[in-house]
Amino acid sequence: MYLLITGVRAQVCVQVCVQVCVQVCVQVCAQVCVRRCACMLCSLSSRVSSLPLQLCGCGLLGVGIWLSVSQGSFATFSPSFPSLSAANLVIAIGAIVMVTGFLGCLGAIKENKCLLLSFFIVLLIILLVELILLILFFVYTEQVSESAKKDLKEGLALYNTDNNVGLRNAWNIIQAEWKCCGVMGYADWHEALQEKVVPDRCCQEHYQECGRNATNQFWTQGCYELVKGWLDDNRHLLGTIAMCILVVQLLGMAFSMTLFHQIHQTGKKYDA
């Protein structure tokens, strides 16, 4: 009888041990699977969130190169920043955005903590710069507006100079498309060029040398106010675009840090 009871107890102990081991193994496997699935999901999400950055960067870079090649020195309107041409600005922004997106995508594919951390830091820096510029713009709106008008008027004096073909092309395109003249009006050209002439694109009926005929009808509204009015009219659209960009940045930062944390928990090293 004693041996029978002992055997039953031993059998029960073995069954309990087996059940406990099975439960522990199932829990461990489930945790590993959950972590792995979470890591894969974060990796996929990080790739998806960085893809728009790469596409936007490639698009901007292509537009910048096209402007530089086909439009020549399509330049800035500001004489204070002669190298800040439309082409150079678009190329610089496109390159930064494309490299940032590449860091995030490659870091997610390789599950590389160094690349993911770099992606997060670059996005954080860009976000902080955007916020600082936005705050400064709203705080110093009047000062920025006056400085912009002053700088644009000073740039008019360079319209006929040989080494500012880009500036001349830019003003011609703006005045023709927007049907405006000068910064605040056609009188700006009289002051800048020191004579009673305006560019031909200021004429309501355009023909060669029409700007030298004082009896012609010129566009009376300045380009600055028209552009400013267009920005005001489309502020909701511009705000929506800005919010979309902000969401993409925040998602990229969130997914990259989540994936970084998952990789760190699994003990994965800095892979090449």
C-alpha positions as CSV (number, residue, x, y, z in Angstrom):
1,M,0.0,0.0,0.0
2,Y,2.8,2.4,0.9
3,L,4.6,1.7,-2.4
4,L,1.3,2.3,-4.3
5,I,0.7,5.7,-2.6
6,T,4.4,6.7,-3.2
7,G,4.1,5.7,-6.9
8,V,0.9,7.8,-7.3
9,R,2.5,10.8,-5.6
10,A,5.5,10.5,-7.9
11,Q,3.2,10.3,-10.9
12,V,1.3,13.3,-9.8
13,C,4.5,15.3,-9.2
14,V,5.8,14.3,-12.7
15,Q,2.5,15.4,-14.3
16,V,2.6,18.7,-12.4
17,C,6.2,19.3,-13.3
18,V,5.4,18.6,-17.0
19,Q,2.4,20.9,-16.9
20,V,4.4,23.7,-15.3
21,C,7.2,23.2,-17.8
22,V,4.8,23.3,-20.7
23,Q,3.1,26.4,-19.4
24,V,6.5,28.2,-18.9
25,C,7.6,27.2,-22.4
26,V,4.4,28.4,-23.9
27,Q,4.6,31.7,-22.0
28,V,8.2,32.2,-23.0
29,C,7.5,31.3,-26.6
30,A,4.5,33.6,-26.6
31,Q,6.5,36.5,-25.2
32,V,9.3,35.9,-27.8
33,C,6.7,35.7,-30.6
34,V,5.0,38.9,-29.3
35,R,8.3,40.7,-29.1
36,R,9.4,39.5,-32.5
37,C,6.1,40.4,-34.0
38,A,6.2,43.8,-32.3
39,C,9.8,44.3,-33.6
40,M,8.7,43.4,-37.2
41,L,5.7,45.6,-37.0
42,C,7.8,48.5,-35.7
43,S,10.4,47.8,-38.4
44,L,7.7,47.8,-41.1
45,S,6.1,51.0,-39.7
46,S,9.4,52.7,-39.6
47,R,10.1,51.9,-43.2
48,V,6.6,53.1,-44.2
49,S,7.0,56.3,-42.3
50,S,10.4,57.0,-43.8
51,L,9.2,56.2,-47.3
52,P,7.3,59.5,-47.8
53,L,10.5,61.4,-46.7
54,Q,12.5,59.6,-49.3
55,L,9.9,60.2,-52.0
56,C,9.6,63.9,-51.1
57,G,13.3,64.3,-51.0
58,C,13.8,62.7,-54.4
59,G,11.1,64.8,-55.9
60,L,12.5,68.0,-54.5
61,L,16.0,67.1,-55.5
62,G,14.8,66.4,-59.1
63,V,12.9,69.7,-59.2
64,G,16.0,71.6,-57.9
65,I,18.3,70.0,-60.5
66,W,15.8,70.7,-63.3
67,L,15.6,74.3,-62.2
68,S,19.3,74.6,-62.1
69,V,19.8,73.0,-65.5
70,S,16.9,74.3,-67.5
71,Q,16.3,77.7,-65.9
72,G,19.9,78.6,-65.5
73,S,20.5,81.0,-62.6
74,F,16.9,81.3,-61.6
75,A,17.9,83.3,-58.6
76,T,16.7,84.8,-55.3
77,F,14.9,88.1,-55.2
78,S,17.1,89.1,-52.3
79,P,20.5,90.8,-52.8
80,S,21.4,90.0,-49.2
81,F,21.5,86.3,-49.9
82,P,22.7,85.9,-53.5
83,S,23.5,82.2,-53.2
84,L,20.0,81.4,-51.8
85,S,18.5,80.8,-55.2
86,A,15.3,78.8,-55.8
87,A,17.3,75.9,-57.3
88,N,19.9,75.8,-54.5
89,L,17.3,76.0,-51.8
90,V,15.2,73.2,-53.3
91,I,18.3,71.0,-53.9
92,A,19.5,71.5,-50.3
93,I,16.1,70.7,-48.7
94,G,15.6,67.7,-51.0
95,A,19.0,66.3,-50.2
96,I,18.4,66.7,-46.4
97,V,15.0,65.1,-46.6
98,M,16.2,62.2,-48.8
99,V,19.2,61.4,-46.6
100,T,17.0,61.5,-43.5
101,G,14.5,59.1,-45.1
102,F,17.3,56.8,-46.2
103,L,18.7,56.7,-42.6
104,G,15.3,55.6,-41.3
105,C,14.6,53.1,-44.0
106,L,18.1,51.5,-43.8
107,G,18.0,51.5,-40.0
108,A,14.7,49.6,-40.1
109,I,15.8,47.1,-42.7
110,K,19.1,46.4,-41.0
111,E,17.6,46.8,-37.5
112,N,20.6,48.9,-36.7
113,K,20.4,50.9,-33.5
114,C,23.0,53.5,-34.6
115,L,21.1,54.3,-37.8
116,L,17.8,54.4,-36.0
117,L,19.1,56.7,-33.3
118,S,20.7,59.0,-36.0
119,F,17.3,59.1,-37.8
120,F,15.5,60.1,-34.6
121,I,18.1,62.8,-33.8
122,V,18.0,64.3,-37.3
123,L,14.2,64.4,-37.2
124,L,14.2,65.9,-33.7
125,I,16.7,68.7,-34.9
126,I,14.5,69.4,-38.0
127,L,11.4,69.6,-35.8
128,L,13.0,71.9,-33.3
129,V,14.3,74.2,-36.1
130,E,10.9,74.3,-37.6
131,L,9.3,75.2,-34.3
132,I,11.9,77.9,-33.6
133,L,11.4,79.5,-37.0
134,L,7.7,79.3,-36.7
135,I,7.7,81.0,-33.3
136,L,10.2,83.7,-34.4
137,F,8.0,84.4,-37.5
138,F,4.9,84.9,-35.5
139,V,6.6,87.0,-32.8
140,Y,8.4,89.2,-35.4
141,T,5.8,89.2,-38.2
142,E,5.9,92.9,-38.8
143,Q,9.7,93.1,-38.7
144,V,10.0,90.2,-41.1
145,S,7.5,91.8,-43.4
146,E,9.3,95.2,-43.5
147,S,12.7,93.6,-43.9
148,A,11.5,91.5,-46.8
149,K,9.9,94.5,-48.6
150,K,13.1,96.5,-48.1
151,D,15.3,93.7,-49.3
152,L,13.1,93.1,-52.3
153,K,13.1,96.8,-53.3
154,E,16.9,96.9,-53.0
155,G,17.0,93.9,-55.3
156,L,15.1,95.8,-58.0
157,A,18.2,97.9,-58.6
158,L,20.1,94.8,-59.8
159,Y,17.5,94.0,-62.5
160,N,19.5,95.2,-65.5
161,T,22.9,94.1,-64.3
162,D,24.7,91.4,-66.4
163,N,25.5,89.1,-63.4
164,N,21.9,88.9,-62.2
165,V,20.1,87.2,-65.1
166,G,18.4,84.9,-62.6
167,L,16.9,87.7,-60.7
168,R,15.7,89.3,-63.9
169,N,14.1,86.0,-65.0
170,A,12.4,85.6,-61.6
171,W,10.9,89.1,-61.7
172,N,9.7,88.6,-65.3
173,I,8.0,85.4,-64.5
174,I,6.3,86.6,-61.3
175,Q,5.1,89.9,-62.9
176,A,3.7,88.1,-66.0
177,E,2.0,85.3,-64.0
178,W,0.6,87.4,-61.2
179,K,-0.1,90.5,-63.3
180,C,1.7,92.8,-60.8
181,C,4.5,95.3,-61.0
182,G,7.3,95.9,-58.5
183,V,7.2,95.2,-54.8
184,M,4.4,97.6,-53.7
185,G,3.6,99.1,-57.1
186,Y,5.2,100.1,-60.4
187,A,6.7,103.3,-58.8
188,D,9.2,101.0,-57.1
189,W,10.9,100.5,-60.4
190,H,11.2,104.2,-61.0
191,E,13.0,104.6,-57.7
192,A,15.2,101.6,-58.2
193,L,16.2,102.2,-61.8
194,Q,16.5,106.0,-61.4
195,E,14.3,106.7,-64.4
196,K,10.6,106.5,-65.4
197,V,10.7,103.0,-66.9
198,V,9.4,99.6,-65.8
199,P,10.1,96.1,-67.1
200,D,8.1,95.1,-70.2
201,R,6.3,92.5,-68.1
202,C,4.6,95.3,-66.1
203,C,2.7,96.3,-69.2
204,Q,-1.0,95.2,-69.4
205,E,-0.4,95.0,-73.2
206,H,3.0,93.4,-73.5
207,Y,5.4,94.2,-76.4
208,Q,9.1,94.9,-76.6
209,E,10.1,98.2,-75.0
210,C,6.6,98.9,-73.8
211,G,7.9,99.7,-70.3
212,R,9.6,102.8,-71.6
213,N,6.3,104.3,-72.9
214,A,4.9,106.4,-70.0
215,T,1.4,106.4,-71.7
216,N,1.0,102.7,-71.5
217,Q,-1.1,101.0,-68.8
218,F,1.0,99.2,-66.2
219,W,-0.2,96.7,-63.6
220,T,-0.8,98.9,-60.5
221,Q,-0.8,96.3,-57.8
222,G,2.5,95.2,-56.2
223,C,3.6,91.6,-56.3
224,Y,4.3,91.5,-52.5
225,E,0.7,92.1,-51.6
226,L,-0.6,89.7,-54.2
227,V,1.6,86.9,-52.9
228,K,0.8,87.7,-49.3
229,G,-2.9,87.7,-50.2
230,W,-2.6,84.3,-51.9
231,L,-0.9,82.9,-48.8
232,D,-3.7,84.3,-46.6
233,D,-6.4,82.8,-48.9
234,N,-4.7,79.4,-48.8
235,R,-3.7,79.3,-45.2
236,H,-6.0,76.3,-44.5
237,L,-4.4,74.3,-47.3
238,L,-0.9,75.3,-46.2
239,G,-1.8,74.5,-42.6
240,T,-3.1,71.0,-43.6
241,I,0.2,70.3,-45.5
242,A,2.2,71.5,-42.5
243,M,0.2,69.2,-40.2
244,C,0.7,66.2,-42.5
245,I,4.5,66.9,-42.5
246,L,4.4,67.1,-38.7
247,V,2.5,63.9,-38.4
248,V,5.0,62.1,-40.7
249,Q,7.9,63.4,-38.6
250,L,6.3,62.4,-35.3
251,L,5.4,58.9,-36.6
252,G,9.0,58.5,-37.9
253,M,10.4,59.5,-34.5
254,A,7.9,57.3,-32.6
255,F,8.4,54.2,-34.7
256,S,12.2,54.6,-34.8
257,M,12.4,54.8,-31.0
258,T,10.0,51.9,-30.5
259,L,12.1,49.7,-32.8
260,F,15.3,50.9,-31.1
261,H,13.8,49.9,-27.8
262,Q,12.7,46.5,-29.1
263,I,16.2,45.8,-30.6
264,H,17.8,46.9,-27.4
265,Q,15.7,44.4,-25.4
266,T,16.7,41.5,-27.6
267,G,20.3,42.5,-27.0
268,K,21.1,43.0,-30.7
269,K,24.4,44.9,-31.3
270,Y,25.2,47.7,-33.7
271,D,25.2,45.7,-36.9
272,A,26.9,47.1,-40.0
